[in-house]
């Protein structure tokens, strides 16, 4: 006879190991918007330089 945990398909893990996996999953959800920030900064710098040359 199998234990209820194995029947449900959930592997038995140590609680600390399960916590580490959840923490890693939360960190992966962070959105990487560095490209958008780089574009915005470059566009703003170009606009300021171009506007300065016109004046």
N, CA, C and O atoms as a Tripos MOL2 file, in Angstrom:
@<TRIPOS>MOLECULE
protein
  220   219    55     0     0
PROTEIN
NO_CHARGES

@<TRIPOS>ATOM
      1 N           0.8360   -1.1760    0.0000 N.3       1 UNK1
      2 CA          0.0000    0.0000    0.0000 C.3       1 UNK1
      3 C           0.8850    1.2460    0.0000 C.2       1 UNK1
      4 O           1.8590    1.3250    0.7490 O.2       1 UNK1
      5 N           0.5410    2.2100   -0.8420 N.am      2 UNK2
      6 CA          1.3240    3.4420   -0.9400 C.3       2 UNK2
      7 C           0.7510    4.5190   -0.0240 C.2       2 UNK2
      8 O          -0.4260    4.5070    0.3390 O.2       2 UNK2
      9 N           1.6260    5.4420    0.3300 N.am      3 UNK3
     10 CA          1.1700    6.5420    1.1850 C.3       3 UNK3
     11 C           0.3290    7.5190    0.3610 C.2       3 UNK3
     12 O           0.4480    7.5370   -0.8640 O.2       3 UNK3
     13 N          -0.5080    8.3220    0.9960 N.am      4 UNK4
     14 CA         -1.3560    9.2740    0.2660 C.3       4 UNK4
     15 C          -0.5590   10.3050   -0.5220 C.2       4 UNK4
     16 O          -1.0310   10.8010   -1.5450 O.2       4 UNK4
     17 N           0.6380   10.6330   -0.0600 N.am      5 UNK5
     18 CA          1.4520   11.6130   -0.7810 C.3       5 UNK5
     19 C           1.8750   11.0540   -2.1310 C.2       5 UNK5
     20 O           1.8150   11.7630   -3.1360 O.2       5 UNK5
     21 N           2.2990    9.7970   -2.1740 N.am      6 UNK6
     22 CA          2.7240    9.1960   -3.4300 C.3       6 UNK6
     23 C           1.5520    8.9540   -4.3650 C.2       6 UNK6
     24 O           1.7070    9.0280   -5.5840 O.2       6 UNK6
     25 N           0.4030    8.6730   -3.8210 N.am      7 UNK7
     26 CA         -0.7720    8.4650   -4.6670 C.3       7 UNK7
     27 C          -1.1640    9.7660   -5.3570 C.2       7 UNK7
     28 O          -1.5750    9.7480   -6.5170 O.2       7 UNK7
     29 N          -1.0440   10.8750   -4.6710 N.am      8 UNK8
     30 CA         -1.4170   12.1670   -5.2480 C.3       8 UNK8
     31 C          -0.4090   12.6270   -6.2960 C.2       8 UNK8
     32 O          -0.6850   13.5780   -7.0270 O.2       8 UNK8
     33 N           0.7370   11.9880   -6.3900 N.am      9 UNK9
     34 CA          1.7400   12.3670   -7.3730 C.3       9 UNK9
     35 C           2.6770   13.4630   -6.8960 C.2       9 UNK9
     36 O           3.4690   13.9830   -7.6830 O.2       9 UNK9
     37 N           2.6030   13.8200   -5.6340 N.am     10 UNK10
     38 CA          3.4690   14.8510   -5.0800 C.3      10 UNK10
     39 C           4.6860   14.1730   -4.4710 C.2      10 UNK10
     40 O           4.5390   13.3640   -3.5560 O.2      10 UNK10
     41 N           5.8810   14.4830   -4.9560 N.am     11 UNK11
     42 CA          7.0670   13.8510   -4.3730 C.3      11 UNK11
     43 C           7.3270   14.3700   -2.9700 C.2      11 UNK11
     44 O           7.0240   15.5200   -2.6500 O.2      11 UNK11
     45 N           7.8950   13.5010   -2.1340 N.am     12 UNK12
     46 CA          8.2150   13.8960   -0.7580 C.3      12 UNK12
     47 C           9.5330   14.6560   -0.7760 C.2      12 UNK12
     48 O          10.5360   14.1540   -1.2820 O.2      12 UNK12
     49 N           9.5320   15.8590   -0.2290 N.am     13 UNK13
     50 CA         10.7370   16.6850   -0.1830 C.3      13 UNK13
     51 C          10.9070   17.2600    1.2080 C.2      13 UNK13
     52 O           9.9670   17.3310    2.0000 O.2      13 UNK13
     53 N          12.1090   17.6600    1.4730 N.am     14 UNK14
     54 CA         12.3920   18.3510    2.7250 C.3      14 UNK14
     55 C          11.7780   19.7530    2.6330 C.2      14 UNK14
     56 O          11.8150   20.3520    1.5580 O.2      14 UNK14
     57 N          11.2180   20.2960    3.7150 N.am     15 UNK15
     58 CA         10.5670   21.6110    3.6590 C.3      15 UNK15
     59 C          11.4900   22.7420    3.2110 C.2      15 UNK15
     60 O          11.0480   23.6620    2.5230 O.2      15 UNK15
     61 N          12.7590   22.6850    3.5920 N.am     16 UNK16
     62 CA         13.6870   23.7430    3.1730 C.3      16 UNK16
     63 C          13.8950   23.6850    1.6660 C.2      16 UNK16
     64 O          13.9500   24.7250    1.0090 O.2      16 UNK16
     65 N          14.0100   22.4910    1.1170 N.am     17 UNK17
     66 CA         14.2030   22.3550   -0.3200 C.3      17 UNK17
     67 C          12.9810   22.8620   -1.0810 C.2      17 UNK17
     68 O          13.1230   23.4940   -2.1280 O.2      17 UNK17
     69 N          11.8050   22.5960   -0.5730 N.am     18 UNK18
     70 CA         10.5890   23.0880   -1.2150 C.3      18 UNK18
     71 C          10.5380   24.6120   -1.1640 C.2      18 UNK18
     72 O          10.0940   25.2460   -2.1210 O.2      18 UNK18
     73 N          10.9860   25.2050   -0.0620 N.am     19 UNK19
     74 CA         10.9950   26.6660    0.0680 C.3      19 UNK19
     75 C          11.9740   27.2880   -0.9240 C.2      19 UNK19
     76 O          11.6680   28.3180   -1.5250 O.2      19 UNK19
     77 N          13.1370   26.6820   -1.1030 N.am     20 UNK20
     78 CA         14.1300   27.2170   -2.0340 C.3      20 UNK20
     79 C          13.5720   27.2170   -3.4480 C.2      20 UNK20
     80 O          13.7900   28.1700   -4.1960 O.2      20 UNK20
     81 N          12.8640   26.1770   -3.8240 N.am     21 UNK21
     82 CA         12.2780   26.1300   -5.1640 C.3      21 UNK21
     83 C          11.2400   27.2290   -5.3480 C.2      21 UNK21
     84 O          11.1720   27.8400   -6.4150 O.2      21 UNK21
     85 N          10.4220   27.4890   -4.3140 N.am     22 UNK22
     86 CA          9.4190   28.5510   -4.4220 C.3      22 UNK22
     87 C          10.0940   29.9140   -4.5270 C.2      22 UNK22
     88 O           9.6430   30.7650   -5.2930 O.2      22 UNK22
     89 N          11.1600   30.1330   -3.7740 N.am     23 UNK23
     90 CA         11.8650   31.4100   -3.8140 C.3      23 UNK23
     91 C          12.4980   31.6210   -5.1840 C.2      23 UNK23
     92 O          12.4880   32.7390   -5.6990 O.2      23 UNK23
     93 N          13.0410   30.5790   -5.7740 N.am     24 UNK24
     94 CA         13.6280   30.6910   -7.1040 C.3      24 UNK24
     95 C          12.5540   30.9870   -8.1370 C.2      24 UNK24
     96 O          12.7970   31.7480   -9.0730 O.2      24 UNK24
     97 N          11.3830   30.4080   -7.9900 N.am     25 UNK25
     98 CA         10.2940   30.6580   -8.9300 C.3      25 UNK25
     99 C           9.8160   32.0990   -8.8350 C.2      25 UNK25
    100 O           9.4520   32.6990   -9.8470 O.2      25 UNK25
    101 N           9.8120   32.6550   -7.6380 N.am     26 UNK26
    102 CA          9.3900   34.0420   -7.4680 C.3      26 UNK26
    103 C          10.3990   34.9750   -8.1150 C.2      26 UNK26
    104 O          10.0080   35.9750   -8.7160 O.2      26 UNK26
    105 N          11.6800   34.6760   -8.0090 N.am     27 UNK27
    106 CA         12.7000   35.5210   -8.6030 C.3      27 UNK27
    107 C          12.6440   35.4880  -10.1210 C.2      27 UNK27
    108 O          12.9890   36.4850  -10.7550 O.2      27 UNK27
    109 N          12.2310   34.4000  -10.7230 N.am     28 UNK28
    110 CA         12.1680   34.2980  -12.1690 C.3      28 UNK28
    111 C          11.0300   35.1250  -12.7490 C.2      28 UNK28
    112 O          11.0600   35.4570  -13.9340 O.2      28 UNK28
    113 N          10.0280   35.4640  -11.9460 N.am     29 UNK29
    114 CA          8.8960   36.2270  -12.4390 C.3      29 UNK29
    115 C           9.2030   37.7110  -12.5880 C.2      29 UNK29
    116 O           8.3970   38.4490  -13.1540 O.2      29 UNK29
    117 N          10.3540   38.1640  -12.0910 N.am     30 UNK30
    118 CA         10.7120   39.5660  -12.1960 C.3      30 UNK30
    119 C          10.9090   39.9070  -13.6690 C.2      30 UNK30
    120 O          11.6270   39.2130  -14.3890 O.2      30 UNK30
    121 N          10.2650   40.9780  -14.1020 N.am     31 UNK31
    122 CA         10.3060   41.3470  -15.5220 C.3      31 UNK31
    123 C          11.5910   42.1170  -15.8120 C.2      31 UNK31
    124 O          11.9620   43.0210  -15.0630 O.2      31 UNK31
    125 N          12.2530   41.7620  -16.8770 N.am     32 UNK32
    126 CA         13.4870   42.4320  -17.2700 C.3      32 UNK32
    127 C          13.1400   43.4990  -18.3010 C.2      32 UNK32
    128 O          12.8860   43.1870  -19.4640 O.2      32 UNK32
    129 N          13.1300   44.7570  -17.8720 N.am     33 UNK33
    130 CA         12.7990   45.8510  -18.7710 C.3      33 UNK33
    131 C          14.0040   46.7530  -19.0100 C.2      33 UNK33
    132 O          13.8490   47.9470  -19.2650 O.2      33 UNK33
    133 N          15.1970   46.1850  -18.9260 N.am     34 UNK34
    134 CA         16.4010   46.9870  -19.0940 C.3      34 UNK34
    135 C          16.5250   47.5230  -20.5200 C.2      34 UNK34
    136 O          17.0710   48.6080  -20.7170 O.2      34 UNK34
    137 N          16.0300   46.7880  -21.5180 N.am     35 UNK35
    138 CA         16.0880   47.2660  -22.8980 C.3      35 UNK35
    139 C          15.2220   48.5050  -23.0830 C.2      35 UNK35
    140 O          15.6170   49.4430  -23.7750 O.2      35 UNK35
    141 N          14.0580   48.5140  -22.4740 N.am     36 UNK36
    142 CA         13.1610   49.6650  -22.5820 C.3      36 UNK36
    143 C          13.7790   50.8730  -21.8900 C.2      36 UNK36
    144 O          13.7080   51.9900  -22.4020 O.2      36 UNK36
    145 N          14.3840   50.6490  -20.7320 N.am     37 UNK37
    146 CA         15.0290   51.7530  -20.0160 C.3      37 UNK37
    147 C          16.2120   52.2950  -20.8100 C.2      37 UNK37
    148 O          16.4110   53.5090  -20.8640 O.2      37 UNK37
    149 N          16.9930   51.4250  -21.4200 N.am     38 UNK38
    150 CA         18.1270   51.8600  -22.2290 C.3      38 UNK38
    151 C          17.6530   52.6760  -23.4220 C.2      38 UNK38
    152 O          18.2430   53.7080  -23.7430 O.2      38 UNK38
    153 N          16.5910   52.2230  -24.0800 N.am     39 UNK39
    154 CA         16.0510   52.9680  -25.2170 C.3      39 UNK39
    155 C          15.5520   54.3400  -24.7820 C.2      39 UNK39
    156 O          15.8170   55.3370  -25.4520 O.2      39 UNK39
    157 N          14.8360   54.3980  -23.6710 N.am     40 UNK40
    158 CA         14.2980   55.6760  -23.1910 C.3      40 UNK40
    159 C          15.4240   56.6490  -22.8370 C.2      40 UNK40
    160 O          15.3490   57.8320  -23.1680 O.2      40 UNK40
    161 N          16.4570   56.1580  -22.1700 N.am     41 UNK41
    162 CA         17.5820   57.0280  -21.8150 C.3      41 UNK41
    163 C          18.3300   57.5050  -23.0600 C.2      41 UNK41
    164 O          18.7210   58.6700  -23.1380 O.2      41 UNK41
    165 N          18.5290   56.6200  -24.0260 N.am     42 UNK42
    166 CA         19.2120   57.0020  -25.2600 C.3      42 UNK42
    167 C          18.3940   58.0220  -26.0380 C.2      42 UNK42
    168 O          18.9410   58.9900  -26.5650 O.2      42 UNK42
    169 N          17.1000   57.8090  -26.1090 N.am     43 UNK43
    170 CA         16.2270   58.7350  -26.8250 C.3      43 UNK43
    171 C          16.2340   60.1020  -26.1520 C.2      43 UNK43
    172 O          16.3130   61.1290  -26.8260 O.2      43 UNK43
    173 N          16.1520   60.1160  -24.8290 N.am     44 UNK44
    174 CA         16.1620   61.3860  -24.0980 C.3      44 UNK44
    175 C          17.4990   62.1060  -24.2700 C.2      44 UNK44
    176 O          17.5220   63.3240  -24.4460 O.2      44 UNK44
    177 N          18.6050   61.3740  -24.2230 N.am     45 UNK45
    178 CA         19.9220   61.9880  -24.3980 C.3      45 UNK45
    179 C          20.0680   62.5610  -25.8040 C.2      45 UNK45
    180 O          20.5920   63.6630  -25.9680 O.2      45 UNK45
    181 N          19.6140   61.8310  -26.8140 N.am     46 UNK46
    182 CA         19.6740   62.3310  -28.1870 C.3      46 UNK46
    183 C          18.8140   63.5790  -28.3340 C.2      46 UNK46
    184 O          19.2300   64.5450  -28.9740 O.2      46 UNK46
    185 N          17.6210   63.5700  -27.7520 N.am     47 UNK47
    186 CA         16.7250   64.7150  -27.8440 C.3      47 UNK47
    187 C          17.3490   65.9420  -27.1910 C.2      47 UNK47
    188 O          17.2790   67.0390  -27.7460 O.2      47 UNK47
    189 N          17.9560   65.7730  -26.0240 N.am     48 UNK48
    190 CA         18.5830   66.9030  -25.3330 C.3      48 UNK48
    191 C          19.7520   67.4440  -26.1480 C.2      48 UNK48
    192 O          19.8870   68.6580  -26.2980 O.2      48 UNK48
    193 N          20.5910   66.5710  -26.6730 N.am     49 UNK49
    194 CA         21.7340   67.0160  -27.4850 C.3      49 UNK49
    195 C          21.2660   67.7170  -28.7530 C.2      49 UNK49
    196 O          21.7840   68.7810  -29.0930 O.2      49 UNK49
    197 N          20.3130   67.1510  -29.4440 N.am     50 UNK50
    198 CA         19.8080   67.7370  -30.6870 C.3      50 UNK50
    199 C          19.1500   69.0840  -30.4100 C.2      50 UNK50
    200 O          19.3580   70.0360  -31.1630 O.2      50 UNK50
    201 N          18.3660   69.1780  -29.3490 N.am     51 UNK51
    202 CA         17.6990   70.4220  -28.9820 C.3      51 UNK51
    203 C          18.7220   71.4900  -28.5950 C.2      51 UNK51
    204 O          18.5240   72.6700  -28.8880 O.2      51 UNK51
    205 N          19.8110   71.0870  -27.9410 N.am     52 UNK52
    206 CA         20.8630   72.0290  -27.5550 C.3      52 UNK52
    207 C          21.5710   72.5870  -28.7850 C.2      52 UNK52
    208 O          21.8930   73.7740  -28.8190 O.2      52 UNK52
    209 N          21.8170   71.7610  -29.7910 N.am     53 UNK53
    210 CA         22.4780   72.2310  -31.0100 C.3      53 UNK53
    211 C          21.5850   73.1800  -31.7940 C.2      53 UNK53
    212 O          22.0920   74.0960  -32.4410 O.2      53 UNK53
    213 N          20.2880   72.9900  -31.7530 N.am     54 UNK54
    214 CA         19.3730   73.8810  -32.4710 C.3      54 UNK54
    215 C          19.3520   75.2540  -31.8100 C.2      54 UNK54
    216 O          19.3190   76.2700  -32.5040 O.2      54 UNK54
    217 N          19.3720   75.3010  -30.4890 N.am     55 UNK55
    218 CA         19.3580   76.5910  -29.7930 C.3      55 UNK55
    219 C          20.7070   77.2220  -29.9470 C.2      55 UNK55
    220 O          20.9360   78.3210  -29.4420 O.2      55 UNK55
@<TRIPOS>BOND
     1     1     2 1
     2     2     3 1
     3     3     4 2
     4     3     5 am
     5     5     6 1
     6     6     7 1
     7     7     8 2
     8     7     9 am
     9     9    10 1
    10    10    11 1
    11    11    12 2
    12    11    13 am
    13    13    14 1
    14    14    15 1
    15    15    16 2
    16    15    17 am
    17    17    18 1
    18    18    19 1
    19    19    20 2
    20    19    21 am
    21    21    22 1
    22    22    23 1
    23    23    24 2
    24    23    25 am
    25    25    26 1
    26    26    27 1
    27    27    28 2
    28    27    29 am
    29    29    30 1
    30    30    31 1
    31    31    32 2
    32    31    33 am
    33    33    34 1
    34    34    35 1
    35    35    36 2
    36    35    37 am
    37    37    38 1
    38    38    39 1
    39    39    40 2
    40    39    41 am
    41    41    42 1
    42    42    43 1
    43    43    44 2
    44    43    45 am
    45    45    46 1
    46    46    47 1
    47    47    48 2
    48    47    49 am
    49    49    50 1
    50    50    51 1
    51    51    52 2
    52    51    53 am
    53    53    54 1
    54    54    55 1
    55    55    56 2
    56    55    57 am
    57    57    58 1
    58    58    59 1
    59    59    60 2
    60    59    61 am
    61    61    62 1
    62    62    63 1
    63    63    64 2
    64    63    65 am
    65    65    66 1
    66    66    67 1
    67    67    68 2
    68    67    69 am
    69    69    70 1
    70    70    71 1
    71    71    72 2
    72    71    73 am
    73    73    74 1
    74    74    75 1
    75    75    76 2
    76    75    77 am
    77    77    78 1
    78    78    79 1
    79    79    80 2
    80    79    81 am
    81    81    82 1
    82    82    83 1
    83    83    84 2
    84    83    85 am
    85    85    86 1
    86    86    87 1
    87    87    88 2
    88    87    89 am
    89    89    90 1
    90    90    91 1
    91    91    92 2
    92    91    93 am
    93    93    94 1
    94    94    95 1
    95    95    96 2
    96    95    97 am
    97    97    98 1
    98    98    99 1
    99    99   100 2
   100    99   101 am
   101   101   102 1
   102   102   103 1
   103   103   104 2
   104   103   105 am
   105   105   106 1
   106   106   107 1
   107   107   108 2
   108   107   109 am
   109   109   110 1
   110   110   111 1
   111   111   112 2
   112   111   113 am
   113   113   114 1
   114   114   115 1
   115   115   116 2
   116   115   117 am
   117   117   118 1
   118   118   119 1
   119   119   120 2
   120   119   121 am
   121   121   122 1
   122   122   123 1
   123   123   124 2
   124   123   125 am
   125   125   126 1
   126   126   127 1
   127   127   128 2
   128   127   129 am
   129   129   130 1
   130   130   131 1
   131   131   132 2
   132   131   133 am
   133   133   134 1
   134   134   135 1
   135   135   136 2
   136   135   137 am
   137   137   138 1
   138   138   139 1
   139   139   140 2
   140   139   141 am
   141   141   142 1
   142   142   143 1
   143   143   144 2
   144   143   145 am
   145   145   146 1
   146   146   147 1
   147   147   148 2
   148   147   149 am
   149   149   150 1
   150   150   151 1
   151   151   152 2
   152   151   153 am
   153   153   154 1
   154   154   155 1
   155   155   156 2
   156   155   157 am
   157   157   158 1
   158   158   159 1
   159   159   160 2
   160   159   161 am
   161   161   162 1
   162   162   163 1
   163   163   164 2
   164   163   165 am
   165   165   166 1
   166   166   167 1
   167   167   168 2
   168   167   169 am
   169   169   170 1
   170   170   171 1
   171   171   172 2
   172   171   173 am
   173   173   174 1
   174   174   175 1
   175   175   176 2
   176   175   177 am
   177   177   178 1
   178   178   179 1
   179   179   180 2
   180   179   181 am
   181   181   182 1
   182   182   183 1
   183   183   184 2
   184   183   185 am
   185   185   186 1
   186   186   187 1
   187   187   188 2
   188   187   189 am
   189   189   190 1
   190   190   191 1
   191   191   192 2
   192   191   193 am
   193   193   194 1
   194   194   195 1
   195   195   196 2
   196   195   197 am
   197   197   198 1
   198   198   199 1
   199   199   200 2
   200   199   201 am
   201   201   202 1
   202   202   203 1
   203   203   204 2
   204   203   205 am
   205   205   206 1
   206   206   207 1
   207   207   208 2
   208   207   209 am
   209   209   210 1
   210   210   211 1
   211   211   212 2
   212   211   213 am
   213   213   214 1
   214   214   215 1
   215   215   216 2
   216   215   217 am
   217   217   218 1
   218   218   219 1
   219   219   220 2
@<TRIPOS>SUBSTRUCTURE
     1 UNK1         2 RESIDUE 1 A UNK
     2 UNK2         6 RESIDUE 1 A UNK
     3 UNK3        10 RESIDUE 1 A UNK
     4 UNK4        14 RESIDUE 1 A UNK
     5 UNK5        18 RESIDUE 1 A UNK
     6 UNK6        22 RESIDUE 1 A UNK
     7 UNK7        26 RESIDUE 1 A UNK
     8 UNK8        30 RESIDUE 1 A UNK
     9 UNK9        34 RESIDUE 1 A UNK
    10 UNK10       38 RESIDUE 1 A UNK
    11 UNK11       42 RESIDUE 1 A UNK
    12 UNK12       46 RESIDUE 1 A UNK
    13 UNK13       50 RESIDUE 1 A UNK
    14 UNK14       54 RESIDUE 1 A UNK
    15 UNK15       58 RESIDUE 1 A UNK
    16 UNK16       62 RESIDUE 1 A UNK
    17 UNK17       66 RESIDUE 1 A UNK
    18 UNK18       70 RESIDUE 1 A UNK
    19 UNK19       74 RESIDUE 1 A UNK
    20 UNK20       78 RESIDUE 1 A UNK
    21 UNK21       82 RESIDUE 1 A UNK
    22 UNK22       86 RESIDUE 1 A UNK
    23 UNK23       90 RESIDUE 1 A UNK
    24 UNK24       94 RESIDUE 1 A UNK
    25 UNK25       98 RESIDUE 1 A UNK
    26 UNK26      102 RESIDUE 1 A UNK
    27 UNK27      106 RESIDUE 1 A UNK
    28 UNK28      110 RESIDUE 1 A UNK
    29 UNK29      114 RESIDUE 1 A UNK
    30 UNK30      118 RESIDUE 1 A UNK
    31 UNK31      122 RESIDUE 1 A UNK
    32 UNK32      126 RESIDUE 1 A UNK
    33 UNK33      130 RESIDUE 1 A UNK
    34 UNK34      134 RESIDUE 1 A UNK
    35 UNK35      138 RESIDUE 1 A UNK
    36 UNK36      142 RESIDUE 1 A UNK
    37 UNK37      146 RESIDUE 1 A UNK
    38 UNK38      150 RESIDUE 1 A UNK
    39 UNK39      154 RESIDUE 1 A UNK
    40 UNK40      158 RESIDUE 1 A UNK
    41 UNK41      162 RESIDUE 1 A UNK
    42 UNK42      166 RESIDUE 1 A UNK
    43 UNK43      170 RESIDUE 1 A UNK
    44 UNK44      174 RESIDUE 1 A UNK
    45 UNK45      178 RESIDUE 1 A UNK
    46 UNK46      182 RESIDUE 1 A UNK
    47 UNK47      186 RESIDUE 1 A UNK
    48 UNK48      190 RESIDUE 1 A UNK
    49 UNK49      194 RESIDUE 1 A UNK
    50 UNK50      198 RESIDUE 1 A UNK
    51 UNK51      202 RESIDUE 1 A UNK
    52 UNK52      206 RESIDUE 1 A UNK
    53 UNK53      210 RESIDUE 1 A UNK
    54 UNK54      214 RESIDUE 1 A UNK
    55 UNK55      218 RESIDUE 1 A UNK
